[in-house]
C-alpha cells in the first residue's frame, strides 16, 4: 500500500531548506544584507541586543528618570559591539548615550533656572 505523505509533515525539500547549519547564520545574514542592503535599517538583523535596548530606553529617557539607564546600556552596547565586530548597532548605542546626556543636561538647566526664579522674590 502506498501511503500518501501527511500534509503537515515536511517533505525532503522543505526539511533540507529549513536546516540550520551551526556557524552558517552569520554568512546567511551577510549574504542577505549584501543582496538587500536596506534590510538592515528595517529589521534588527545582527544587532547587539544591548544597542536595541539602549535605543528604546533613550526614547523613554525623555521622561528623565530612565536617562541614566540609557547611558549605561549605550556604553555596555558599545563594549559588546567592540567584542563582537560582526554585530551592528553602534549608531543606536551612540544615539542613546548622547540623547540621554542631553536630556539630563536640559533637565538640570530647567531645575536650575526654575530654582532661581522661584526663590528670588
C-alpha positions as CSV (number, residue, x, y, z in Angstrom):
1,X,0.0,0.0,0.0
2,X,1.3,3.4,-0.9
3,X,0.9,5.9,1.9
4,X,0.3,9.5,0.9
5,X,2.5,11.9,2.8
6,X,0.9,13.8,5.5
7,X,0.4,17.4,4.6
8,X,1.7,18.6,8.0
9,X,4.9,16.7,7.7
10,X,7.7,18.5,5.9
11,X,8.9,17.0,2.6
12,X,12.6,16.3,2.0
13,X,12.9,19.6,0.1
14,X,11.4,21.8,2.9
15,X,13.3,19.8,5.6
16,X,16.5,20.4,3.8
17,X,15.8,24.1,3.3
18,X,14.9,24.6,7.0
19,X,18.1,23.0,8.3
20,X,20.2,25.4,10.3
21,X,23.9,24.8,10.0
22,X,25.8,25.9,13.1
23,X,28.1,28.8,12.3
24,X,26.3,29.5,9.0
25,X,23.9,32.0,10.4
26,X,26.4,34.8,10.1
27,X,27.2,34.1,6.5
28,X,23.5,33.8,5.6
29,X,22.9,37.1,7.3
30,X,25.8,38.7,5.4
31,X,24.5,37.4,2.1
32,X,21.0,38.7,2.9
33,X,22.5,42.1,3.7
34,X,24.6,42.1,0.5
35,X,21.5,41.3,-1.6
36,X,19.2,43.8,0.1
37,X,21.3,46.5,1.9
38,X,18.1,48.3,3.1
39,X,17.0,45.4,5.2
40,X,19.5,46.3,8.0
41,X,17.6,49.5,8.6
42,X,14.2,47.8,8.9
43,X,14.9,44.6,10.7
44,X,17.3,44.3,13.6
45,X,19.4,41.6,11.9
46,X,22.7,41.1,13.6
47,X,22.2,44.0,16.0
48,X,23.5,44.0,19.6
49,X,20.6,43.4,21.9
50,X,22.1,46.0,24.3
51,X,22.1,48.5,21.5
52,X,18.4,47.9,20.8
53,X,17.6,48.2,24.5
54,X,19.7,51.3,24.8
55,X,17.8,53.0,21.9
56,X,14.4,52.3,23.4
57,X,15.4,53.3,26.9
58,X,16.9,56.5,25.4
59,X,13.5,57.3,23.9
60,X,11.9,56.7,27.3
61,X,14.7,58.8,28.7
62,X,12.7,61.8,27.6
63,X,10.9,61.3,30.9
64,X,14.3,61.9,32.6
65,X,14.2,59.1,35.1
66,X,15.4,56.3,32.7
67,X,18.1,58.5,31.1
68,X,20.9,57.2,33.3
69,X,20.0,53.7,32.4
70,X,20.1,54.6,28.7
71,X,23.6,55.9,29.1
72,X,24.7,52.7,30.9
73,X,23.1,50.5,28.3
74,X,24.7,52.5,25.5
75,X,28.1,52.1,27.0
76,X,27.6,48.4,27.5
77,X,26.3,48.1,23.9
78,X,29.5,49.8,22.6
79,X,31.6,47.3,24.6
80,X,29.6,44.4,23.3
81,X,30.0,45.6,19.7
82,X,33.7,46.1,20.2
83,X,34.0,42.4,21.4
84,X,31.8,41.2,18.6
85,X,32.6,43.3,15.5
86,X,30.1,41.4,13.3
87,X,27.2,42.9,15.3
88,X,25.6,46.2,14.2
89,X,24.1,48.9,16.4
90,X,26.9,51.3,17.1
91,X,24.9,54.3,15.9
92,X,22.0,53.3,18.1
93,X,24.2,53.0,21.1
94,X,25.8,56.4,20.5
95,X,22.4,57.9,20.0
96,X,21.3,56.6,23.4
97,X,24.4,58.0,25.1
98,X,24.2,61.4,23.5
99,X,20.5,61.8,23.7
100,X,20.3,60.8,27.4
101,X,23.2,63.1,28.3
102,X,21.3,65.9,26.5
103,X,18.1,65.1,28.4
104,X,19.9,65.1,31.8
105,X,21.7,68.4,31.0
106,X,18.4,70.0,29.8
107,X,16.6,68.8,32.9
108,X,19.4,70.1,35.2
109,X,19.2,73.5,33.4
110,X,15.4,73.7,33.8
111,X,15.7,72.9,37.5
112,X,18.5,75.5,38.0
113,X,16.5,78.2,36.2
114,X,13.3,77.4,38.0
115,X,15.0,77.3,41.3
116,X,16.4,80.8,40.8
117,X,13.1,82.2,39.6
118,X,11.1,80.7,42.5
119,X,13.4,81.8,45.3
120,X,14.3,85.3,44.1
121,X,11.3,87.2,45.4
